[in-house]
Amino acid sequence: MKPTEIYQHLKDIAAKIDIAVSEHNFRATGINARSGLCRVRGRQRFIMDKHLSVREKVDVLGDCLTDFSLDDIYIVPAVRKFLDRSRNT
C-alpha cells in the first residue's frame, strides 16, 4: 500500500474516533511548532505540518492513533499491521 493511501486511511480512522485532522503551514506562523494532538474548544484535533513528507505524516499520525483503542473500528489489514508495528516501537 502506498504511503498516500495509508495516510488517507489514518485520517479516516481519526475521523471515526472524532479527531479532526487538518494541515497547516507552521512556517508562516513564525512559531516553532510540531504536529500533534491538541484540544480546541473542547474537541480533539490533530494539527499536521503540511510541509512534512507523506511518510513523516504517516508516522506522526500513526503514533498518535496507537494511543487510542481501535478494536471496535474496522481497519484495512495493511493499516492495522502498520499501527501494530508503530505500537511496538
Secondary structure by P-SEA (a helix, b strand, c coil): ccaaaaaaaaaaaaaaacbbbbbbccccccccccccccccccbbbbbbcccccaaaaaaaaaaaacccccccccccaaaaaaaaaaaac
